[in-house]
Amino acid sequence: MAKPVQIVLNRKAVGQLLRSPAVKADLAERAKRIHKAAGGDKAGYRADSFEGFDRSRAQVVAATHKAQTDQARHRTLDSALNAGR
């Protein structure tokens, strides 16, 4: 029987990778594509990217009441999610 494989992550290196400029740029680009697919600023959606405590993050949110209603009724952001892949 084969011995189990044990993987040990270098936590410091993983943290540096998750905060790297390349990851930040990739997340910002993905958020931008989702934002555009959802209708953009004209439809009331907003895309943001920022560095959190332990990693870079990006989000697309329904910023206006019109966009929130649209999201609740039609799940616009869920439909636009594939644009970020």
Helices and strands as residue ranges (DSSP letters): H 11-18, H 21-38, G 41-43, E 45-51, E 56-62, H 65-74, H 76-80, G 81-84
